[in-house]
């Protein structure tokens, strides 16, 4: 049981750090779940999501492409441009 508590506290800390970077709560929770609670991968995903969103791409397309490309920026951008 103590182990679960530590995992939960770690998750909350990661979410808090990502929220402080300006990401929306729903997006943070979704990204953390998608990447099995890896803060590093969730942060990469959120950063690229925001970047591609600013370029005018649709959010649902961005998410799909980032998942398929494993957060590889150049590969994902290529896929988005081709869509």
RAQUIBEL-V539350 format. One record per backbone hydrogen bond with DSSP energy under -1.0 kcal/mol. NH is the residue of the N-H (numbers start at 1). CO is the residue of the C=O. E is the energy in kcal/mol with one decimal. If there is no record, write none. Layout:
nh:co:e
NH:CO:E
NH:CO:E
This chain:
nh:co:e
5:1:-1.7
6:2:-2.1
7:3:-2.3
8:4:-2.5
9:5:-2.6
10:6:-2.3
11:7:-2.4
12:8:-2.6
13:9:-2.3
14:10:-2.3
15:11:-2.7
16:12:-2.5
17:13:-2.3
18:14:-2.2
19:15:-2.6
20:16:-2.1
22:19:-1.8
23:18:-1.4
28:24:-2.4
29:25:-2.6
30:26:-2.2
31:27:-2.7
32:28:-2.5
33:29:-2.0
34:30:-2.7
35:31:-1.9
36:33:-1.6
37:32:-4.1
38:35:-1.6
42:38:-2.5
43:39:-2.6
44:40:-2.2
45:41:-2.5
46:42:-2.7
47:43:-2.3
48:44:-2.5
49:45:-2.7
50:46:-2.3
51:47:-2.3
52:48:-3.0
53:49:-2.1
54:50:-2.2
56:53:-1.6
57:52:-1.9
62:58:-2.4
63:59:-2.5
64:60:-1.9
65:61:-2.5
66:62:-2.9
67:63:-2.2
68:64:-2.2
69:65:-2.5
71:66:-2.4
76:72:-2.8
77:73:-2.8
78:74:-2.3
79:75:-2.1
80:76:-2.6
81:77:-2.4
82:78:-1.9
83:79:-1.1
